[in-house]
């Protein structure tokens, strides 16, 4: 969609006063209160970044991400729910986003709650609000999805996204969750959408309109109406981002569920299984294998009229910067790097990593105007897609070597073929992986971001940078 670029609303008097102060003392003056922009690529490990770089800018090219001055890694930590002292090595988005938002280690599926004991844990958004800072959440998923929800909600299971999905939540006859203890009638905070509607977050942008359509528990009005009653200015079209009241909280939901992805394979193609032909087991070396045909990525027409992650990020930054005497915390998620890897759509993941790179560029432009802005870019967990040889190293042996998984072959701007392998699951959904995830920072992270951190330590870095008190936070459960 072609909308004009949203410009940040600066107060000229503040800018002039800041510059004059700097000249009088002979130094560059501080830009004011501190801000943190946390950008999360869901499932964005080094394989996903390398695949996207190769396709988008070529093997010798660089993404905006690659130009950041600090590079580290973050260790993903997860425990079981039944025995919180027992570690497991592959996480989901709910527990990892909870580590980033609260500084605790919890079990898969939990949002802002402790493993086993189910205690609510204060998150960084709540700490920031208590200190008078502004807060924002932007995502290409439904805003009720695991990662954005971890920064606003407290609930035992991530699947309880609306009042209509709280008891015996099922998928194809399989029970996924029962959030009965979280019902307001049982003293809980209600579904994720209800908690967003009742929150004091200044900006919430993404998808998920269907989760705001049901009536609030025990009420005669929808969750969306509840949000309006709580002071949210609600928008549903990207064009409405251009005219947002500066003095109201903003809730934008631009699709029924997750926002459509930017890129897709030719004719909707995703990774396929190579086809083998063997004469028989004894003469297996006489067999052959047919790989999927190479293809290029193409634009997804479903994105027409839907705001990009860059547009939503710029709108959020503009809204949060309306009061220059206040700092803010903003989390931005490109969600479908993960979601497209689950369904073996390499083009889908590549396009969503491109969206993250564009949102990062906007964040860096903002930080040039507001130097006291810490930008952190990381992932919640790793994912299935692997960059593998297009032609096996062992093909010279005359053996028809091929992956037992699914393969996508893309023609890149280098004119070469990029082979992307998916082989974590025989089912229709690929798995997360347990790899360390990358962590990038702008110069404000100097001396704060170490060579390796755990995800809970990332929470500590952000809290300390913003000068927040952890007095309200619950102690971390024993590992």
C-alpha positions as CSV (number, residue, x, y, z in Angstrom):
1,X,0.0,0.0,0.0
2,X,1.3,3.4,-0.9
3,X,0.9,5.7,2.0
4,X,3.0,8.8,2.8
5,X,5.8,8.3,5.2
6,X,4.8,9.1,8.8
7,X,7.0,11.8,10.2
8,X,7.9,12.0,13.9
9,X,6.2,14.9,15.7
10,X,9.0,16.9,17.3
11,X,8.6,19.9,19.6
12,X,10.7,22.6,17.9
13,X,11.1,24.5,21.2
14,X,12.5,21.4,22.9
15,X,14.9,20.7,20.0
16,X,16.2,24.3,19.9
17,X,16.7,24.4,23.7
18,X,18.6,21.1,23.6
19,X,20.9,22.3,20.9
20,X,21.5,25.7,22.6
21,X,22.4,23.9,25.9
22,X,24.9,21.8,24.1
23,X,26.6,24.8,22.4
24,X,26.7,26.7,25.7
25,X,28.6,23.9,27.5
26,X,30.7,23.0,24.5
27,X,29.3,19.5,24.3
28,X,26.5,17.6,22.7
29,X,23.5,17.7,25.0
30,X,21.6,14.7,26.1
31,X,18.6,14.0,23.9
32,X,16.4,13.6,26.9
33,X,14.7,10.6,28.7
34,X,15.7,7.2,27.7
35,X,13.9,4.9,25.3
36,X,14.1,1.2,24.6
37,X,13.0,-0.4,21.3
38,X,13.1,-4.2,21.4
39,X,12.7,-5.8,17.9
40,X,11.9,-9.5,17.9
41,X,12.2,-11.7,14.8
42,X,10.1,-14.7,15.8
43,X,12.1,-17.8,15.0
44,X,14.9,-15.7,13.5
45,X,18.1,-17.6,14.1
46,X,21.3,-17.3,12.0
47,X,20.0,-19.7,9.3
48,X,16.9,-17.6,8.7
49,X,19.0,-14.4,8.6
50,X,21.5,-15.9,6.2
51,X,18.8,-17.3,3.9
52,X,17.1,-13.9,3.7
53,X,20.3,-12.1,3.1
54,X,21.3,-14.4,0.3
55,X,18.0,-14.0,-1.4
56,X,17.3,-10.3,-0.8
57,X,20.7,-8.7,-1.2
58,X,23.0,-11.5,-2.4
59,X,25.8,-13.4,-0.7
60,X,28.1,-10.3,-0.6
61,X,25.3,-7.9,0.4
62,X,24.4,-6.6,3.8
63,X,21.1,-6.1,5.5
64,X,20.4,-3.1,7.8
65,X,20.7,-5.7,10.6
66,X,24.3,-6.5,9.6
67,X,25.3,-2.8,10.0
68,X,24.6,-2.7,13.7
69,X,27.8,-2.1,15.7
70,X,27.2,-4.8,18.4
71,X,26.6,-8.5,17.9
72,X,26.0,-11.0,20.7
73,X,24.0,-14.2,21.3
74,X,21.2,-15.0,23.7
75,X,20.7,-18.3,25.4
76,X,17.1,-19.6,25.4
77,X,16.1,-21.1,28.7
78,X,13.0,-23.3,29.4
79,X,11.7,-25.5,32.2
80,X,8.9,-28.0,32.5
81,X,5.6,-27.0,34.1
82,X,5.3,-30.1,36.3
83,X,8.8,-29.9,37.7
84,X,10.0,-26.3,37.3
85,X,13.6,-27.3,38.3
86,X,13.8,-29.6,35.2
87,X,15.2,-27.9,32.1
88,X,14.2,-28.7,28.5
89,X,16.1,-27.5,25.5
90,X,13.6,-26.3,22.9
91,X,11.2,-23.5,23.7
92,X,8.1,-21.9,22.4
93,X,7.3,-18.2,21.8
94,X,5.2,-17.8,25.0
95,X,7.8,-18.8,27.5
96,X,10.7,-17.1,25.7
97,X,8.8,-13.8,25.3
98,X,7.9,-14.1,29.0
99,X,11.7,-14.4,29.8
100,X,12.3,-11.2,27.8
101,X,9.3,-9.3,29.3
102,X,9.7,-10.4,32.9
103,X,13.2,-11.8,33.5
104,X,12.0,-15.2,34.6
105,X,12.3,-18.7,33.2
106,X,9.0,-20.5,32.7
107,X,7.4,-23.3,30.8
108,X,6.1,-23.5,27.3
109,X,2.7,-21.9,26.7
110,X,2.8,-19.6,29.7
111,X,2.5,-15.9,29.4
112,X,3.6,-13.7,32.3
113,X,3.2,-16.5,34.8
114,X,5.5,-18.9,36.7
115,X,5.9,-22.6,35.9
116,X,4.0,-24.9,38.2
117,X,2.8,-22.2,40.8
118,X,1.0,-20.1,38.2
119,X,1.9,-16.7,39.8
120,X,1.6,-13.5,37.8
121,X,5.0,-11.8,37.3
122,X,5.3,-8.0,36.7
123,X,6.5,-7.3,33.1
124,X,8.6,-4.5,31.7
125,X,5.6,-2.7,30.3
126,X,4.0,-2.5,33.8
127,X,7.3,-1.4,35.3
128,X,7.6,1.3,32.7
129,X,4.1,2.5,33.2
130,X,4.6,2.7,37.0
131,X,7.6,4.9,36.4
132,X,5.6,7.3,34.1
133,X,7.0,6.0,30.8
134,X,5.0,5.4,27.7
135,X,4.6,1.9,26.2
136,X,3.8,0.3,22.9
137,X,3.4,-3.1,21.2
138,X,3.6,-3.7,17.5
139,X,3.3,-7.1,15.7
140,X,2.5,-8.6,12.4
141,X,0.6,-11.4,14.2
142,X,-2.6,-11.0,16.1
143,X,-1.8,-8.8,19.0
144,X,-3.2,-11.6,21.2
145,X,-0.5,-14.0,19.9
146,X,2.2,-15.3,22.2
147,X,5.0,-12.8,21.8
148,X,3.1,-9.5,21.9
149,X,0.8,-10.9,24.6
150,X,3.7,-11.7,26.9
151,X,4.3,-7.9,27.3
152,X,0.7,-7.2,28.5
153,X,-1.0,-10.3,29.7
154,X,-0.8,-12.8,32.5
155,X,-2.4,-16.2,31.7
156,X,-1.6,-19.9,32.1
157,X,-2.0,-20.8,28.4
158,X,-1.3,-18.7,25.3
159,X,-4.3,-20.2,23.4
160,X,-6.8,-18.4,25.5
161,X,-7.0,-15.3,23.3
162,X,-10.6,-14.3,23.6
163,X,-13.6,-14.7,26.0
164,X,-14.9,-17.4,23.5
165,X,-11.7,-19.4,23.9
166,X,-11.1,-19.9,27.6
167,X,-12.5,-23.3,28.5
168,X,-11.6,-26.5,26.7
169,X,-9.8,-24.7,23.8
170,X,-9.5,-27.3,21.1
171,X,-8.0,-27.7,17.6
172,X,-9.3,-30.5,15.4
173,X,-10.7,-32.2,18.4
174,X,-7.5,-32.0,20.4
175,X,-7.7,-30.0,23.7
176,X,-5.0,-27.4,23.8
177,X,-5.8,-25.4,26.9
178,X,-8.2,-24.8,29.7
179,X,-7.9,-21.4,31.3
180,X,-10.8,-21.8,33.7
181,X,-8.6,-20.4,36.7
182,X,-8.0,-17.3,34.6
183,X,-11.7,-16.4,34.2
184,X,-12.7,-13.2,35.8
185,X,-15.4,-15.1,37.6
186,X,-12.7,-17.1,39.3
187,X,-10.6,-14.1,40.2
188,X,-8.4,-14.2,37.1
189,X,-7.7,-11.4,34.6
190,X,-9.7,-12.9,31.8
191,X,-8.6,-13.7,28.2
192,X,-5.7,-12.1,26.4
193,X,-7.9,-9.7,24.4
194,X,-9.7,-8.6,27.5
195,X,-6.5,-7.9,29.3
196,X,-5.3,-5.8,26.3
197,X,-8.6,-3.9,26.3
198,X,-8.3,-3.2,30.0
199,X,-4.6,-2.2,29.8
200,X,-2.9,1.2,29.9
201,X,-0.6,0.5,27.0
202,X,-0.3,3.6,24.8
203,X,0.0,1.9,21.4
204,X,-1.1,-1.6,20.3
205,X,-0.9,-2.4,16.6
206,X,-1.2,-5.6,14.6
207,X,-3.9,-8.1,13.7
208,X,-6.5,-10.2,15.6
209,X,-9.8,-8.4,15.1
210,X,-11.7,-11.7,15.6
211,X,-10.5,-11.9,19.2
212,X,-12.0,-8.6,20.1
213,X,-15.4,-9.4,18.5
214,X,-16.9,-11.6,21.3
215,X,-18.6,-10.1,24.3
216,X,-16.5,-9.6,27.4
217,X,-17.1,-12.3,30.0
218,X,-20.5,-11.7,31.7
219,X,-21.1,-8.5,29.7
220,X,-23.4,-7.3,26.9
221,X,-20.7,-5.5,24.9
222,X,-17.7,-6.7,22.8
223,X,-14.1,-6.6,23.9
224,X,-13.5,-4.0,21.2
225,X,-16.2,-1.8,22.9
226,X,-14.5,-2.4,26.2
227,X,-11.3,-1.1,24.7
228,X,-13.0,2.1,23.5
229,X,-14.6,2.6,27.0
230,X,-11.1,2.3,28.4
231,X,-9.9,5.2,26.3
232,X,-8.5,3.5,23.2
233,X,-8.9,5.1,19.8
234,X,-9.6,2.1,17.6
235,X,-8.5,1.9,13.9
236,X,-8.9,-0.9,11.4
237,X,-7.3,0.5,8.2
238,X,-3.7,1.3,7.5
239,X,-4.7,4.7,6.1
240,X,-6.0,5.7,9.5
241,X,-2.5,5.7,10.9
242,X,-2.0,9.1,9.3
243,X,-4.6,10.8,11.6
244,X,-4.3,9.4,15.1
245,X,-5.3,11.6,18.1
246,X,-2.1,12.4,20.0
247,X,-3.9,12.4,23.3
248,X,-5.5,9.0,23.2
249,X,-4.3,5.4,23.5
250,X,-4.2,3.7,20.2
251,X,-5.4,0.2,19.3
252,X,-5.1,-0.8,15.6
253,X,-6.3,-4.2,14.4
254,X,-5.8,-4.6,10.6
255,X,-6.9,-8.2,9.9
256,X,-9.1,-10.9,11.4
257,X,-6.1,-12.9,12.5
258,X,-2.4,-12.6,11.6
259,X,-1.4,-10.0,9.0
260,X,-0.8,-11.5,5.6
261,X,2.9,-12.1,4.7
262,X,4.7,-10.0,2.0
263,X,6.1,-12.8,-0.2
264,X,5.0,-16.2,-1.3
265,X,6.5,-18.9,-3.6
266,X,5.5,-19.0,-7.3
267,X,1.9,-20.1,-7.5
268,X,1.8,-20.5,-3.7
269,X,4.5,-23.2,-3.8
270,X,6.2,-24.3,-0.6
271,X,9.0,-26.8,0.1
272,X,8.4,-30.2,-1.4
273,X,9.8,-33.7,-0.8
274,X,12.4,-34.8,-3.3
275,X,11.2,-37.7,-5.5
276,X,13.4,-40.8,-5.6
277,X,13.4,-43.7,-8.0
278,X,15.3,-46.8,-7.0
279,X,15.4,-50.0,-9.1
280,X,15.6,-52.1,-6.0
281,X,17.4,-52.1,-2.7
282,X,20.3,-54.2,-3.9
283,X,21.0,-51.9,-6.9
284,X,20.2,-48.7,-5.0
285,X,23.2,-46.9,-6.6
286,X,21.4,-47.1,-9.9
287,X,18.5,-45.0,-8.6
288,X,17.9,-41.3,-9.1
289,X,16.4,-38.4,-7.3
290,X,14.3,-35.5,-8.7
291,X,14.6,-32.3,-6.7
292,X,11.8,-29.6,-6.6
293,X,12.1,-27.1,-9.5
294,X,13.8,-23.8,-8.5
295,X,11.5,-20.8,-8.2
296,X,11.5,-17.1,-7.3
297,X,9.5,-15.4,-4.6
298,X,6.6,-13.2,-5.6
299,X,4.4,-10.5,-4.0
300,X,1.5,-11.7,-2.0
301,X,-1.6,-9.9,-3.3
302,X,-3.3,-10.4,0.1
303,X,-1.2,-7.5,1.6
304,X,-3.1,-4.8,-0.4
305,X,-4.3,-2.2,2.1
306,X,-2.6,-3.8,5.0
307,X,0.1,-1.6,6.8
308,X,3.6,-2.9,6.7
309,X,5.6,-3.5,9.9
310,X,7.7,-0.4,9.0
311,X,4.5,1.8,8.8
312,X,3.2,0.5,12.1
313,X,6.6,1.0,13.8
314,X,6.8,4.6,12.5
315,X,3.3,5.3,13.7
316,X,4.1,3.9,17.1
317,X,7.3,5.9,17.4
318,X,5.5,9.0,16.4
319,X,2.8,8.5,19.0
320,X,5.2,7.6,21.8
321,X,7.4,10.6,21.0
322,X,4.5,13.1,21.4
323,X,5.6,13.8,24.9
324,X,9.3,14.5,24.7
325,X,9.8,14.7,28.4
326,X,8.8,11.0,28.8
327,X,10.8,8.0,27.8
328,X,9.2,4.8,26.5
329,X,9.4,1.1,25.9
330,X,8.4,-0.3,22.6
331,X,8.4,-3.9,21.4
332,X,8.2,-4.7,17.7
333,X,7.7,-8.2,16.4
334,X,8.0,-9.7,12.9
335,X,6.0,-12.8,13.8
336,X,5.7,-14.8,10.6
337,X,9.4,-15.6,10.1
338,X,8.3,-18.3,12.5
339,X,4.8,-19.0,11.2
340,X,6.0,-19.4,7.6
341,X,8.9,-21.7,8.7
342,X,6.3,-23.9,10.4
343,X,4.5,-24.4,7.1
344,X,7.8,-24.7,5.0
345,X,7.2,-21.5,3.1
346,X,10.7,-20.1,2.6
347,X,9.5,-17.1,0.6
348,X,7.1,-16.2,3.4
349,X,9.9,-16.2,6.0
350,X,12.2,-14.2,3.8
351,X,9.7,-11.5,3.2
352,X,9.0,-11.1,6.9
353,X,12.6,-10.8,7.7
354,X,12.8,-8.1,5.2
355,X,9.9,-6.4,7.0
356,X,11.9,-6.6,10.3
357,X,14.9,-5.0,8.5
358,X,12.8,-2.1,7.3
359,X,11.3,-1.6,10.8
360,X,14.9,-1.6,12.2
361,X,15.8,1.1,9.7
362,X,13.0,3.3,11.0
363,X,14.1,2.7,14.6
364,X,17.6,3.7,13.7
365,X,16.4,6.9,12.1
366,X,14.4,7.7,15.2
367,X,17.5,7.0,17.4
368,X,19.4,9.6,15.4
369,X,16.9,12.2,16.6
370,X,16.7,10.7,20.1
371,X,20.2,9.5,21.0
372,X,19.2,8.1,24.4
373,X,17.5,5.2,22.6
374,X,18.7,1.6,23.1
375,X,17.8,-0.6,20.2
376,X,18.0,-4.4,20.7
377,X,17.2,-6.9,18.0
378,X,16.9,-10.6,18.8
379,X,14.8,-13.7,18.4
380,X,12.7,-15.7,20.8
381,X,13.9,-19.1,19.5
382,X,15.4,-20.9,16.5
383,X,13.5,-22.6,13.8
384,X,13.5,-25.4,11.2
385,X,14.8,-23.9,8.0
386,X,18.4,-24.9,7.1
387,X,20.6,-23.6,4.3
388,X,21.9,-26.8,2.7
389,X,23.9,-27.6,-0.5
390,X,22.0,-27.3,-3.7
391,X,24.2,-30.1,-4.9
392,X,25.4,-32.6,-2.3
393,X,29.0,-32.8,-1.4
394,X,28.7,-36.6,-1.9
395,X,27.1,-36.5,-5.3
396,X,30.5,-37.2,-6.9
397,X,30.3,-40.7,-5.3
398,X,27.4,-41.5,-7.7
399,X,25.0,-41.9,-4.9
400,X,21.5,-40.2,-5.2
401,X,21.9,-38.3,-2.0
402,X,18.9,-36.2,-1.0
403,X,17.2,-34.8,2.1
404,X,14.6,-37.0,3.9
405,X,12.7,-33.8,4.6
406,X,11.2,-31.1,2.4
407,X,13.2,-28.8,0.2
408,X,12.6,-25.4,-1.4
409,X,15.0,-24.2,-4.1
410,X,15.1,-20.4,-4.8
411,X,16.8,-18.5,-7.6
412,X,18.6,-15.6,-6.0
413,X,19.7,-12.2,-7.3
414,X,23.2,-13.8,-7.6
415,X,21.8,-16.1,-10.3
416,X,22.5,-19.1,-8.1
417,X,20.1,-21.7,-6.5
418,X,19.5,-21.4,-2.8
419,X,18.5,-24.8,-1.2
420,X,16.4,-24.6,2.0
421,X,15.7,-27.8,3.9
422,X,13.0,-28.6,6.4
423,X,13.3,-31.9,8.3
424,X,12.3,-31.6,11.9
425,X,8.8,-33.1,11.7
426,X,6.9,-35.7,9.7
427,X,3.7,-33.8,10.5
428,X,2.5,-30.7,8.6
429,X,4.2,-28.3,11.1
430,X,7.9,-28.0,11.4
431,X,9.5,-27.6,14.9
432,X,11.4,-24.9,16.7
433,X,15.0,-25.7,17.4
434,X,17.1,-25.2,20.6
435,X,19.9,-23.1,19.1
436,X,21.2,-19.8,20.7
437,X,19.6,-16.8,19.0
438,X,21.4,-13.7,17.7
439,X,21.3,-10.4,19.6
440,X,22.2,-7.1,18.0
441,X,22.4,-3.6,19.4
442,X,23.0,-0.1,18.4
443,X,25.8,1.9,20.0
444,X,23.7,2.6,23.1
445,X,24.3,-1.1,24.0
446,X,28.1,-0.5,24.4
447,X,29.2,-1.7,27.8
448,X,25.7,-3.2,28.5
449,X,25.5,-6.1,26.0
450,X,28.0,-8.8,26.7
451,X,29.3,-11.4,24.3
452,X,26.6,-13.9,25.5
453,X,23.6,-13.3,27.7
454,X,20.5,-15.4,28.7
455,X,17.1,-14.1,27.7
456,X,16.3,-13.1,31.4
457,X,19.5,-11.0,31.4
458,X,18.1,-9.1,28.4
459,X,15.2,-8.1,30.6
460,X,17.7,-6.8,33.2
461,X,19.6,-4.8,30.5
462,X,16.4,-3.1,29.4
463,X,15.2,-2.4,32.9
464,X,18.5,-0.9,34.0
465,X,18.8,1.2,30.9
466,X,15.4,2.7,31.6
467,X,16.2,3.2,35.3
468,X,13.2,1.1,36.3
469,X,12.7,-0.4,39.8
470,X,12.2,-4.1,40.0
471,X,10.5,-3.7,43.4
472,X,7.2,-4.7,42.0
473,X,8.5,-7.8,40.2
474,X,8.2,-11.2,41.8
475,X,11.5,-13.2,42.5
476,X,12.7,-15.5,39.8
477,X,11.7,-19.1,40.6
478,X,14.5,-21.5,41.2
479,X,15.9,-23.1,38.1
